[in-house]
Amino acid sequence: MSNQHFVFVDNEKYPWNKNTITAADIRQLAGVPEGVQVYLEVPGKPDQEVKPGDVIDLDKHKGPARFSTQSAGSQAG
């Protein structure tokens, strides 16, 4: 039995053959540059930022996990 998952990053579909995915994996898979934030879309709730070191368990999602990206704010401080 295959552990084939699919993840969406900014509505682009990517195959993924592991049960978990990290922020670094998402960046590499979708070519997301450093300095761009990655968010996990959570239905009915605010999107959740995926921070370095976070591990997303894809088996807990009904259907494919969906991620979005957003340029980091340029706030000094």
Distance bins in CASP14 RR format, pairs under 12 A and 6 or more apart:
PFRMAT RR
TARGET T0000
AUTHOR 0000-0000-0000
RMODE 2
METHOD distances of the structure
MODEL  1
2 15 0 0 0 0 0 1 0 0 0 0 0
2 16 0 0 0 0 0 1 0 0 0 0 0
2 17 1 0 0 1 0 0 0 0 0 0 0
2 18 0 0 0 0 0 1 0 0 0 0 0
2 19 0 0 0 0 0 1 0 0 0 0 0
3 15 0 0 0 0 0 1 0 0 0 0 0
3 16 0 0 0 0 1 0 0 0 0 0 0
3 17 1 0 1 0 0 0 0 0 0 0 0
3 18 1 0 0 1 0 0 0 0 0 0 0
3 19 1 0 1 0 0 0 0 0 0 0 0
3 20 0 0 0 0 0 1 0 0 0 0 0
3 21 0 0 0 0 0 1 0 0 0 0 0
3 58 0 0 0 0 1 0 0 0 0 0 0
3 59 0 0 0 0 1 0 0 0 0 0 0
4 14 0 0 0 0 0 1 0 0 0 0 0
4 15 1 0 0 1 0 0 0 0 0 0 0
4 16 1 0 0 1 0 0 0 0 0 0 0
4 17 1 0 1 0 0 0 0 0 0 0 0
4 18 0 0 0 0 1 0 0 0 0 0 0
4 19 0 0 0 0 0 1 0 0 0 0 0
4 58 0 0 0 0 0 1 0 0 0 0 0
4 64 0 0 0 0 0 1 0 0 0 0 0
5 13 0 0 0 0 0 1 0 0 0 0 0
5 14 0 0 0 0 1 0 0 0 0 0 0
5 15 1 0 0 1 0 0 0 0 0 0 0
5 16 1 0 1 0 0 0 0 0 0 0 0
5 17 1 0 0 1 0 0 0 0 0 0 0
5 18 1 0 0 1 0 0 0 0 0 0 0
5 19 1 0 0 1 0 0 0 0 0 0 0
5 20 0 0 0 0 1 0 0 0 0 0 0
5 21 1 0 0 1 0 0 0 0 0 0 0
5 25 0 0 0 0 0 1 0 0 0 0 0
5 29 0 0 0 0 0 1 0 0 0 0 0
5 56 0 0 0 0 0 1 0 0 0 0 0
5 57 0 0 0 0 0 1 0 0 0 0 0
5 58 1 0 1 0 0 0 0 0 0 0 0
5 59 0 0 0 0 1 0 0 0 0 0 0
5 60 0 0 0 0 0 1 0 0 0 0 0
5 61 0 0 0 0 1 0 0 0 0 0 0
5 63 0 0 0 0 1 0 0 0 0 0 0
5 64 1 0 0 1 0 0 0 0 0 0 0
5 65 1 0 0 1 0 0 0 0 0 0 0
6 12 0 0 0 0 0 1 0 0 0 0 0
6 13 1 0 1 0 0 0 0 0 0 0 0
6 14 1 0 0 1 0 0 0 0 0 0 0
6 15 1 0 1 0 0 0 0 0 0 0 0
6 16 1 0 0 1 0 0 0 0 0 0 0
6 17 0 0 0 0 0 1 0 0 0 0 0
6 18 0 0 0 0 0 1 0 0 0 0 0
6 21 0 0 0 0 0 1 0 0 0 0 0
6 29 0 0 0 0 0 1 0 0 0 0 0
6 58 0 0 0 0 1 0 0 0 0 0 0
6 61 0 0 0 0 0 1 0 0 0 0 0
6 63 0 0 0 0 1 0 0 0 0 0 0
6 64 1 0 1 0 0 0 0 0 0 0 0
6 65 0 0 0 0 1 0 0 0 0 0 0
6 66 0 0 0 0 1 0 0 0 0 0 0
6 67 0 0 0 0 0 1 0 0 0 0 0
7 13 1 0 0 1 0 0 0 0 0 0 0
7 14 1 0 1 0 0 0 0 0 0 0 0
7 15 0 0 0 0 1 0 0 0 0 0 0
7 16 1 0 1 0 0 0 0 0 0 0 0
7 17 0 0 0 0 0 1 0 0 0 0 0
7 18 0 0 0 0 0 1 0 0 0 0 0
7 19 0 0 0 0 0 1 0 0 0 0 0
7 20 0 0 0 0 0 1 0 0 0 0 0
7 21 1 0 0 1 0 0 0 0 0 0 0
7 22 0 0 0 0 0 1 0 0 0 0 0
7 25 0 0 0 0 1 0 0 0 0 0 0
7 26 1 0 0 1 0 0 0 0 0 0 0
7 29 1 0 0 1 0 0 0 0 0 0 0
7 30 0 0 0 0 1 0 0 0 0 0 0
7 32 0 0 0 0 0 1 0 0 0 0 0
7 38 0 0 0 0 0 1 0 0 0 0 0
7 40 0 0 0 0 1 0 0 0 0 0 0
7 41 0 0 0 0 0 1 0 0 0 0 0
7 50 0 0 0 0 0 1 0 0 0 0 0
7 56 0 0 0 0 1 0 0 0 0 0 0
7 58 1 0 0 1 0 0 0 0 0 0 0
7 61 0 0 0 0 1 0 0 0 0 0 0
7 63 0 0 0 0 0 1 0 0 0 0 0
7 64 1 0 1 0 0 0 0 0 0 0 0
7 65 1 0 1 0 0 0 0 0 0 0 0
7 66 1 0 0 1 0 0 0 0 0 0 0
7 67 1 0 0 1 0 0 0 0 0 0 0
7 68 0 0 0 0 0 1 0 0 0 0 0
8 14 1 0 0 1 0 0 0 0 0 0 0
8 15 0 0 0 0 0 1 0 0 0 0 0
8 16 0 0 0 0 0 1 0 0 0 0 0
8 21 0 0 0 0 0 1 0 0 0 0 0
8 26 0 0 0 0 0 1 0 0 0 0 0
8 29 0 0 0 0 0 1 0 0 0 0 0
8 30 0 0 0 0 1 0 0 0 0 0 0
8 39 0 0 0 0 0 1 0 0 0 0 0
8 40 0 0 0 0 0 1 0 0 0 0 0
8 41 0 0 0 0 1 0 0 0 0 0 0
8 58 0 0 0 0 0 1 0 0 0 0 0
8 61 0 0 0 0 0 1 0 0 0 0 0
8 63 0 0 0 0 1 0 0 0 0 0 0
8 64 1 0 1 0 0 0 0 0 0 0 0
8 65 1 0 0 1 0 0 0 0 0 0 0
8 66 1 0 1 0 0 0 0 0 0 0 0
8 67 1 0 0 1 0 0 0 0 0 0 0
8 68 0 0 0 0 1 0 0 0 0 0 0
8 69 0 0 0 0 0 1 0 0 0 0 0
9 16 0 0 0 0 0 1 0 0 0 0 0
9 21 0 0 0 0 0 1 0 0 0 0 0
9 23 0 0 0 0 0 1 0 0 0 0 0
9 25 0 0 0 0 0 1 0 0 0 0 0
9 26 1 0 0 1 0 0 0 0 0 0 0
9 27 0 0 0 0 1 0 0 0 0 0 0
9 28 0 0 0 0 0 1 0 0 0 0 0
9 29 1 0 0 1 0 0 0 0 0 0 0
9 30 1 1 0 0 0 0 0 0 0 0 0
9 31 0 0 0 0 1 0 0 0 0 0 0
9 32 1 0 0 1 0 0 0 0 0 0 0
9 36 0 0 0 0 0 1 0 0 0 0 0
9 38 1 0 0 1 0 0 0 0 0 0 0
9 39 0 0 0 0 0 1 0 0 0 0 0
9 40 0 0 0 0 0 1 0 0 0 0 0
9 41 0 0 0 0 0 1 0 0 0 0 0
9 50 0 0 0 0 0 1 0 0 0 0 0
9 64 0 0 0 0 0 1 0 0 0 0 0
9 65 0 0 0 0 1 0 0 0 0 0 0
9 66 0 0 0 0 1 0 0 0 0 0 0
9 67 1 0 1 0 0 0 0 0 0 0 0
9 68 1 0 0 1 0 0 0 0 0 0 0
9 69 1 0 0 1 0 0 0 0 0 0 0
9 70 0 0 0 0 0 1 0 0 0 0 0
10 26 0 0 0 0 0 1 0 0 0 0 0
10 29 0 0 0 0 0 1 0 0 0 0 0
10 30 1 0 0 1 0 0 0 0 0 0 0
10 31 0 0 0 0 0 1 0 0 0 0 0
10 32 0 0 0 0 1 0 0 0 0 0 0
10 36 0 0 0 0 0 1 0 0 0 0 0
10 38 0 0 0 0 1 0 0 0 0 0 0
10 39 0 0 0 0 0 1 0 0 0 0 0
10 41 0 0 0 0 0 1 0 0 0 0 0
10 66 0 0 0 0 1 0 0 0 0 0 0
10 67 1 0 0 1 0 0 0 0 0 0 0
10 68 1 0 1 0 0 0 0 0 0 0 0
10 69 1 0 1 0 0 0 0 0 0 0 0
10 70 0 0 0 0 1 0 0 0 0 0 0
11 30 0 0 0 0 0 1 0 0 0 0 0
11 41 0 0 0 0 0 1 0 0 0 0 0
11 64 0 0 0 0 0 1 0 0 0 0 0
11 66 0 0 0 0 1 0 0 0 0 0 0
11 67 0 0 0 0 1 0 0 0 0 0 0
11 68 0 0 0 0 1 0 0 0 0 0 0
11 69 0 0 0 0 0 1 0 0 0 0 0
12 26 0 0 0 0 0 1 0 0 0 0 0
12 29 0 0 0 0 1 0 0 0 0 0 0
12 30 1 0 0 1 0 0 0 0 0 0 0
12 31 0 0 0 0 0 1 0 0 0 0 0
12 32 0 0 0 0 0 1 0 0 0 0 0
12 64 0 0 0 0 0 1 0 0 0 0 0
12 66 0 0 0 0 0 1 0 0 0 0 0
12 67 0 0 0 0 1 0 0 0 0 0 0
12 68 0 0 0 0 0 1 0 0 0 0 0
12 69 0 0 0 0 0 1 0 0 0 0 0
13 29 0 0 0 0 0 1 0 0 0 0 0
13 30 0 0 0 0 0 1 0 0 0 0 0
13 63 0 0 0 0 0 1 0 0 0 0 0
13 64 1 0 0 1 0 0 0 0 0 0 0
13 65 0 0 0 0 0 1 0 0 0 0 0
13 66 0 0 0 0 1 0 0 0 0 0 0
13 67 0 0 0 0 0 1 0 0 0 0 0
14 21 0 0 0 0 1 0 0 0 0 0 0
14 25 0 0 0 0 1 0 0 0 0 0 0
14 26 0 0 0 0 1 0 0 0 0 0 0
14 27 0 0 0 0 0 1 0 0 0 0 0
14 28 0 0 0 0 0 1 0 0 0 0 0
14 29 1 0 1 0 0 0 0 0 0 0 0
14 30 1 0 0 1 0 0 0 0 0 0 0
14 31 0 0 0 0 0 1 0 0 0 0 0
14 32 0 0 0 0 0 1 0 0 0 0 0
14 58 0 0 0 0 0 1 0 0 0 0 0
14 64 0 0 0 0 1 0 0 0 0 0 0
14 65 0 0 0 0 0 1 0 0 0 0 0
14 66 0 0 0 0 0 1 0 0 0 0 0
14 67 0 0 0 0 1 0 0 0 0 0 0
15 21 0 0 0 0 0 1 0 0 0 0 0
15 29 0 0 0 0 1 0 0 0 0 0 0
15 58 0 0 0 0 0 1 0 0 0 0 0
15 64 0 0 0 0 1 0 0 0 0 0 0
16 22 0 0 0 0 0 1 0 0 0 0 0
16 25 1 0 0 1 0 0 0 0 0 0 0
16 26 0 0 0 0 1 0 0 0 0 0 0
16 28 0 0 0 0 0 1 0 0 0 0 0
16 29 1 0 0 1 0 0 0 0 0 0 0
16 30 0 0 0 0 0 1 0 0 0 0 0
16 56 0 0 0 0 0 1 0 0 0 0 0
16 58 1 0 0 1 0 0 0 0 0 0 0
16 59 0 0 0 0 0 1 0 0 0 0 0
16 61 0 0 0 0 0 1 0 0 0 0 0
16 64 0 0 0 0 1 0 0 0 0 0 0
16 65 0 0 0 0 1 0 0 0 0 0 0
16 67 0 0 0 0 0 1 0 0 0 0 0
17 25 0 0 0 0 0 1 0 0 0 0 0
17 29 0 0 0 0 0 1 0 0 0 0 0
17 58 0 0 0 0 0 1 0 0 0 0 0
18 25 0 0 0 0 1 0 0 0 0 0 0
18 29 0 0 0 0 0 1 0 0 0 0 0
18 55 0 0 0 0 0 1 0 0 0 0 0
18 56 0 0 0 0 0 1 0 0 0 0 0
18 57 0 0 0 0 0 1 0 0 0 0 0
18 58 1 0 0 1 0 0 0 0 0 0 0
18 59 0 0 0 0 0 1 0 0 0 0 0
18 65 0 0 0 0 0 1 0 0 0 0 0
19 25 0 0 0 0 0 1 0 0 0 0 0
19 55 0 0 0 0 1 0 0 0 0 0 0
19 56 0 0 0 0 1 0 0 0 0 0 0
19 57 1 0 0 1 0 0 0 0 0 0 0
19 58 1 0 1 0 0 0 0 0 0 0 0
19 59 1 0 1 0 0 0 0 0 0 0 0
19 60 0 0 0 0 1 0 0 0 0 0 0
19 61 0 0 0 0 0 1 0 0 0 0 0
19 65 0 0 0 0 0 1 0 0 0 0 0
20 26 0 0 0 0 0 1 0 0 0 0 0
20 50 0 0 0 0 0 1 0 0 0 0 0
20 53 0 0 0 0 0 1 0 0 0 0 0
20 54 0 0 0 0 0 1 0 0 0 0 0
20 55 1 0 1 0 0 0 0 0 0 0 0
20 56 1 0 0 1 0 0 0 0 0 0 0
20 57 1 0 1 0 0 0 0 0 0 0 0
20 58 1 0 0 1 0 0 0 0 0 0 0
20 59 0 0 0 0 1 0 0 0 0 0 0
20 60 0 0 0 0 1 0 0 0 0 0 0
20 61 0 0 0 0 0 1 0 0 0 0 0
20 65 0 0 0 0 0 1 0 0 0 0 0
21 27 0 0 0 0 0 1 0 0 0 0 0
21 28 0 0 0 0 0 1 0 0 0 0 0
21 29 1 0 0 1 0 0 0 0 0 0 0
21 30 0 0 0 0 0 1 0 0 0 0 0
21 38 0 0 0 0 0 1 0 0 0 0 0
21 40 0 0 0 0 1 0 0 0 0 0 0
21 50 0 0 0 0 1 0 0 0 0 0 0
21 53 0 0 0 0 0 1 0 0 0 0 0
21 54 0 0 0 0 1 0 0 0 0 0 0
21 55 1 0 0 1 0 0 0 0 0 0 0
21 56 1 0 1 0 0 0 0 0 0 0 0
21 57 0 0 0 0 1 0 0 0 0 0 0
21 58 1 0 0 1 0 0 0 0 0 0 0
21 59 0 0 0 0 0 1 0 0 0 0 0
21 60 0 0 0 0 0 1 0 0 0 0 0
21 61 0 0 0 0 0 1 0 0 0 0 0
21 64 0 0 0 0 0 1 0 0 0 0 0
21 65 1 0 0 1 0 0 0 0 0 0 0
21 66 0 0 0 0 0 1 0 0 0 0 0
21 67 0 0 0 0 1 0 0 0 0 0 0
22 28 0 0 0 0 1 0 0 0 0 0 0
22 29 0 0 0 0 0 1 0 0 0 0 0
22 38 0 0 0 0 1 0 0 0 0 0 0
22 40 0 0 0 0 0 1 0 0 0 0 0
22 50 0 0 0 0 1 0 0 0 0 0 0
22 51 0 0 0 0 1 0 0 0 0 0 0
22 52 0 0 0 0 1 0 0 0 0 0 0
22 53 1 0 1 0 0 0 0 0 0 0 0
22 54 1 0 0 1 0 0 0 0 0 0 0
22 55 1 0 1 0 0 0 0 0 0 0 0
22 56 1 0 0 1 0 0 0 0 0 0 0
22 57 0 0 0 0 0 1 0 0 0 0 0
22 58 0 0 0 0 0 1 0 0 0 0 0
22 67 0 0 0 0 0 1 0 0 0 0 0
23 29 0 0 0 0 0 1 0 0 0 0 0
23 30 0 0 0 0 0 1 0 0 0 0 0
23 32 0 0 0 0 1 0 0 0 0 0 0
23 34 0 0 0 0 0 1 0 0 0 0 0
23 35 0 0 0 0 0 1 0 0 0 0 0
23 36 0 0 0 0 0 1 0 0 0 0 0
23 37 0 0 0 0 1 0 0 0 0 0 0
23 38 1 0 1 0 0 0 0 0 0 0 0
23 39 0 0 0 0 0 1 0 0 0 0 0
23 40 0 0 0 0 1 0 0 0 0 0 0
23 48 0 0 0 0 0 1 0 0 0 0 0
23 49 0 0 0 0 1 0 0 0 0 0 0
23 50 1 0 1 0 0 0 0 0 0 0 0
23 51 1 0 0 1 0 0 0 0 0 0 0
23 52 1 0 1 0 0 0 0 0 0 0 0
23 53 1 0 0 1 0 0 0 0 0 0 0
23 54 1 0 1 0 0 0 0 0 0 0 0
23 55 0 0 0 0 1 0 0 0 0 0 0
23 56 0 0 0 0 1 0 0 0 0 0 0
23 67 0 0 0 0 1 0 0 0 0 0 0
23 69 0 0 0 0 0 1 0 0 0 0 0
24 30 0 0 0 0 0 1 0 0 0 0 0
24 31 0 0 0 0 0 1 0 0 0 0 0
24 32 0 0 0 0 1 0 0 0 0 0 0
24 34 0 0 0 0 0 1 0 0 0 0 0
24 38 0 0 0 0 1 0 0 0 0 0 0
24 50 0 0 0 0 1 0 0 0 0 0 0
24 51 0 0 0 0 0 1 0 0 0 0 0
24 52 1 0 0 1 0 0 0 0 0 0 0
24 53 1 0 0 1 0 0 0 0 0 0 0
24 54 0 0 0 0 1 0 0 0 0 0 0
24 55 0 0 0 0 0 1 0 0 0 0 0
24 56 0 0 0 0 0 1 0 0 0 0 0
25 31 0 0 0 0 0 1 0 0 0 0 0
25 32 0 0 0 0 0 1 0 0 0 0 0
25 38 0 0 0 0 0 1 0 0 0 0 0
25 50 0 0 0 0 1 0 0 0 0 0 0
25 52 0 0 0 0 0 1 0 0 0 0 0
25 53 0 0 0 0 0 1 0 0 0 0 0
25 54 0 0 0 0 0 1 0 0 0 0 0
25 55 0 0 0 0 1 0 0 0 0 0 0
25 56 0 0 0 0 1 0 0 0 0 0 0
25 58 0 0 0 0 0 1 0 0 0 0 0
25 65 0 0 0 0 0 1 0 0 0 0 0
25 67 0 0 0 0 0 1 0 0 0 0 0
26 32 1 0 0 1 0 0 0 0 0 0 0
26 33 0 0 0 0 0 1 0 0 0 0 0
26 36 0 0 0 0 0 1 0 0 0 0 0
26 37 0 0 0 0 0 1 0 0 0 0 0
26 38 1 0 1 0 0 0 0 0 0 0 0
26 39 0 0 0 0 0 1 0 0 0 0 0
26 40 0 0 0 0 1 0 0 0 0 0 0
26 49 0 0 0 0 0 1 0 0 0 0 0
26 50 1 0 0 1 0 0 0 0 0 0 0
26 51 0 0 0 0 0 1 0 0 0 0 0
26 52 0 0 0 0 0 1 0 0 0 0 0
26 53 0 0 0 0 0 1 0 0 0 0 0
26 54 0 0 0 0 1 0 0 0 0 0 0
26 55 0 0 0 0 0 1 0 0 0 0 0
26 56 0 0 0 0 1 0 0 0 0 0 0
26 58 0 0 0 0 0 1 0 0 0 0 0
26 65 0 0 0 0 1 0 0 0 0 0 0
26 66 0 0 0 0 0 1 0 0 0 0 0
26 67 1 0 1 0 0 0 0 0 0 0 0
26 68 0 0 0 0 0 1 0 0 0 0 0
26 69 0 0 0 0 1 0 0 0 0 0 0
27 33 1 0 0 1 0 0 0 0 0 0 0
27 34 1 0 0 1 0 0 0 0 0 0 0
27 35 0 0 0 0 1 0 0 0 0 0 0
27 36 0 0 0 0 1 0 0 0 0 0 0
27 37 0 0 0 0 0 1 0 0 0 0 0
27 38 1 0 0 1 0 0 0 0 0 0 0
27 50 0 0 0 0 1 0 0 0 0 0 0
27 51 0 0 0 0 0 1 0 0 0 0 0
27 52 0 0 0 0 1 0 0 0 0 0 0
27 53 0 0 0 0 0 1 0 0 0 0 0
27 54 0 0 0 0 0 1 0 0 0 0 0
27 67 0 0 0 0 0 1 0 0 0 0 0
27 69 0 0 0 0 1 0 0 0 0 0 0
28 34 0 0 0 0 0 1 0 0 0 0 0
28 38 0 0 0 0 0 1 0 0 0 0 0
29 38 0 0 0 0 0 1 0 0 0 0 0
29 65 0 0 0 0 0 1 0 0 0 0 0
29 67 0 0 0 0 1 0 0 0 0 0 0
29 69 0 0 0 0 0 1 0 0 0 0 0
30 36 0 0 0 0 1 0 0 0 0 0 0
30 38 0 0 0 0 1 0 0 0 0 0 0
30 50 0 0 0 0 0 1 0 0 0 0 0
30 66 0 0 0 0 0 1 0 0 0 0 0
30 67 1 0 0 1 0 0 0 0 0 0 0
30 68 0 0 0 0 0 1 0 0 0 0 0
30 69 1 0 0 1 0 0 0 0 0 0 0
31 38 0 0 0 0 0 1 0 0 0 0 0
31 67 0 0 0 0 0 1 0 0 0 0 0
31 69 0 0 0 0 1 0 0 0 0 0 0
32 38 1 0 0 1 0 0 0 0 0 0 0
32 39 0 0 0 0 0 1 0 0 0 0 0
32 50 0 0 0 0 0 1 0 0 0 0 0
32 67 0 0 0 0 1 0 0 0 0 0 0
32 68 0 0 0 0 0 1 0 0 0 0 0
32 69 1 0 1 0 0 0 0 0 0 0 0
32 70 0 0 0 0 0 1 0 0 0 0 0
32 71 0 0 0 0 0 1 0 0 0 0 0
32 72 0 0 0 0 0 1 0 0 0 0 0
33 69 0 0 0 0 1 0 0 0 0 0 0
33 71 0 0 0 0 1 0 0 0 0 0 0
33 72 0 0 0 0 0 1 0 0 0 0 0
34 52 0 0 0 0 1 0 0 0 0 0 0
34 69 0 0 0 0 0 1 0 0 0 0 0
34 71 0 0 0 0 0 1 0 0 0 0 0
34 72 0 0 0 0 1 0 0 0 0 0 0
35 52 0 0 0 0 0 1 0 0 0 0 0
35 69 0 0 0 0 1 0 0 0 0 0 0
35 70 0 0 0 0 1 0 0 0 0 0 0
35 71 1 0 0 1 0 0 0 0 0 0 0
35 72 1 0 1 0 0 0 0 0 0 0 0
35 73 0 0 0 0 1 0 0 0 0 0 0
35 74 0 0 0 0 0 1 0 0 0 0 0
36 49 0 0 0 0 0 1 0 0 0 0 0
36 50 0 0 0 0 0 1 0 0 0 0 0
36 67 0 0 0 0 0 1 0 0 0 0 0
36 68 0 0 0 0 0 1 0 0 0 0 0
36 69 1 0 1 0 0 0 0 0 0 0 0
36 70 1 0 0 1 0 0 0 0 0 0 0
36 71 1 0 1 0 0 0 0 0 0 0 0
36 72 1 0 0 1 0 0 0 0 0 0 0
36 73 0 0 0 0 0 1 0 0 0 0 0
37 47 0 0 0 0 1 0 0 0 0 0 0
37 48 0 0 0 0 0 1 0 0 0 0 0
37 49 1 0 1 0 0 0 0 0 0 0 0
37 50 0 0 0 0 1 0 0 0 0 0 0
37 51 0 0 0 0 1 0 0 0 0 0 0
37 52 0 0 0 0 0 1 0 0 0 0 0
37 54 0 0 0 0 0 1 0 0 0 0 0
37 67 0 0 0 0 0 1 0 0 0 0 0
37 68 0 0 0 0 1 0 0 0 0 0 0
37 69 1 0 0 1 0 0 0 0 0 0 0
37 70 1 0 1 0 0 0 0 0 0 0 0
37 71 1 0 0 1 0 0 0 0 0 0 0
37 72 1 0 1 0 0 0 0 0 0 0 0
37 73 0 0 0 0 1 0 0 0 0 0 0
38 47 0 0 0 0 1 0 0 0 0 0 0
38 48 0 0 0 0 1 0 0 0 0 0 0
38 49 1 0 0 1 0 0 0 0 0 0 0
38 50 1 0 1 0 0 0 0 0 0 0 0
38 51 0 0 0 0 1 0 0 0 0 0 0
38 52 0 0 0 0 1 0 0 0 0 0 0
38 53 0 0 0 0 0 1 0 0 0 0 0
38 54 0 0 0 0 1 0 0 0 0 0 0
38 56 0 0 0 0 1 0 0 0 0 0 0
38 65 0 0 0 0 0 1 0 0 0 0 0
38 66 0 0 0 0 0 1 0 0 0 0 0
38 67 1 0 1 0 0 0 0 0 0 0 0
38 68 1 0 0 1 0 0 0 0 0 0 0
38 69 1 0 1 0 0 0 0 0 0 0 0
38 70 0 0 0 0 1 0 0 0 0 0 0
38 71 0 0 0 0 0 1 0 0 0 0 0
38 72 0 0 0 0 0 1 0 0 0 0 0
39 45 0 0 0 0 0 1 0 0 0 0 0
39 46 0 0 0 0 1 0 0 0 0 0 0
39 47 1 1 0 0 0 0 0 0 0 0 0
39 48 1 0 0 1 0 0 0 0 0 0 0
39 49 1 0 1 0 0 0 0 0 0 0 0
39 50 1 0 0 1 0 0 0 0 0 0 0
39 51 0 0 0 0 0 1 0 0 0 0 0
39 54 0 0 0 0 0 1 0 0 0 0 0
39 56 0 0 0 0 0 1 0 0 0 0 0
39 65 0 0 0 0 0 1 0 0 0 0 0
39 66 0 0 0 0 1 0 0 0 0 0 0
39 67 1 0 0 1 0 0 0 0 0 0 0
39 68 1 0 1 0 0 0 0 0 0 0 0
39 69 1 0 0 1 0 0 0 0 0 0 0
39 70 1 0 0 1 0 0 0 0 0 0 0
39 71 0 0 0 0 0 1 0 0 0 0 0
39 72 0 0 0 0 0 1 0 0 0 0 0
40 46 0 0 0 0 0 1 0 0 0 0 0
40 47 1 0 0 1 0 0 0 0 0 0 0
40 48 1 0 1 0 0 0 0 0 0 0 0
40 49 1 0 0 1 0 0 0 0 0 0 0
40 50 1 0 1 0 0 0 0 0 0 0 0
40 51 0 0 0 0 0 1 0 0 0 0 0
40 54 0 0 0 0 1 0 0 0 0 0 0
40 55 0 0 0 0 0 1 0 0 0 0 0
40 56 1 0 0 1 0 0 0 0 0 0 0
40 57 0 0 0 0 0 1 0 0 0 0 0
40 58 0 0 0 0 0 1 0 0 0 0 0
40 60 0 0 0 0 0 1 0 0 0 0 0
40 61 0 0 0 0 1 0 0 0 0 0 0
40 64 0 0 0 0 0 1 0 0 0 0 0
40 65 1 0 0 1 0 0 0 0 0 0 0
40 66 1 0 0 1 0 0 0 0 0 0 0
40 67 1 0 1 0 0 0 0 0 0 0 0
40 68 0 0 0 0 1 0 0 0 0 0 0
40 69 0 0 0 0 0 1 0 0 0 0 0
41 47 1 0 1 0 0 0 0 0 0 0 0
41 48 0 0 0 0 1 0 0 0 0 0 0
41 49 0 0 0 0 0 1 0 0 0 0 0
41 50 0 0 0 0 0 1 0 0 0 0 0
41 56 0 0 0 0 0 1 0 0 0 0 0
41 61 0 0 0 0 0 1 0 0 0 0 0
41 63 0 0 0 0 0 1 0 0 0 0 0
41 64 0 0 0 0 0 1 0 0 0 0 0
41 65 0 0 0 0 1 0 0 0 0 0 0
41 66 1 0 1 0 0 0 0 0 0 0 0
41 67 1 0 0 1 0 0 0 0 0 0 0
41 68 1 0 0 1 0 0 0 0 0 0 0
41 69 0 0 0 0 0 1 0 0 0 0 0
41 70 0 0 0 0 0 1 0 0 0 0 0
42 48 1 0 1 0 0 0 0 0 0 0 0
42 49 0 0 0 0 0 1 0 0 0 0 0
42 50 0 0 0 0 0 1 0 0 0 0 0
42 56 0 0 0 0 0 1 0 0 0 0 0
42 60 0 0 0 0 0 1 0 0 0 0 0
42 61 0 0 0 0 1 0 0 0 0 0 0
42 62 0 0 0 0 0 1 0 0 0 0 0
42 65 0 0 0 0 0 1 0 0 0 0 0
42 66 0 0 0 0 1 0 0 0 0 0 0
42 67 0 0 0 0 0 1 0 0 0 0 0
42 68 0 0 0 0 0 1 0 0 0 0 0
43 61 0 0 0 0 1 0 0 0 0 0 0
43 62 0 0 0 0 1 0 0 0 0 0 0
43 63 0 0 0 0 0 1 0 0 0 0 0
43 65 0 0 0 0 0 1 0 0 0 0 0
43 66 0 0 0 0 1 0 0 0 0 0 0
46 68 0 0 0 0 0 1 0 0 0 0 0
47 65 0 0 0 0 0 1 0 0 0 0 0
47 66 0 0 0 0 1 0 0 0 0 0 0
47 67 0 0 0 0 1 0 0 0 0 0 0
47 68 1 0 0 1 0 0 0 0 0 0 0
47 69 0 0 0 0 0 1 0 0 0 0 0
47 70 0 0 0 0 1 0 0 0 0 0 0
48 54 0 0 0 0 1 0 0 0 0 0 0
48 56 0 0 0 0 1 0 0 0 0 0 0
48 65 0 0 0 0 0 1 0 0 0 0 0
48 66 0 0 0 0 0 1 0 0 0 0 0
48 67 0 0 0 0 1 0 0 0 0 0 0
48 68 0 0 0 0 0 1 0 0 0 0 0
49 56 0 0 0 0 0 1 0 0 0 0 0
49 67 0 0 0 0 0 1 0 0 0 0 0
49 68 0 0 0 0 0 1 0 0 0 0 0
49 69 0 0 0 0 0 1 0 0 0 0 0
49 70 0 0 0 0 1 0 0 0 0 0 0
49 72 0 0 0 0 0 1 0 0 0 0 0
50 56 1 0 0 1 0 0 0 0 0 0 0
50 65 0 0 0 0 1 0 0 0 0 0 0
50 66 0 0 0 0 0 1 0 0 0 0 0
50 67 1 0 0 1 0 0 0 0 0 0 0
50 68 0 0 0 0 0 1 0 0 0 0 0
50 69 0 0 0 0 1 0 0 0 0 0 0
50 70 0 0 0 0 0 1 0 0 0 0 0
54 67 0 0 0 0 0 1 0 0 0 0 0
55 65 0 0 0 0 0 1 0 0 0 0 0
56 64 0 0 0 0 0 1 0 0 0 0 0
56 65 1 0 0 1 0 0 0 0 0 0 0
56 66 0 0 0 0 0 1 0 0 0 0 0
56 67 0 0 0 0 1 0 0 0 0 0 0
57 65 0 0 0 0 1 0 0 0 0 0 0
58 64 0 0 0 0 1 0 0 0 0 0 0
58 65 1 0 1 0 0 0 0 0 0 0 0
58 66 0 0 0 0 0 1 0 0 0 0 0
58 67 0 0 0 0 0 1 0 0 0 0 0
59 65 0 0 0 0 0 1 0 0 0 0 0
61 67 0 0 0 0 0 1 0 0 0 0 0
END
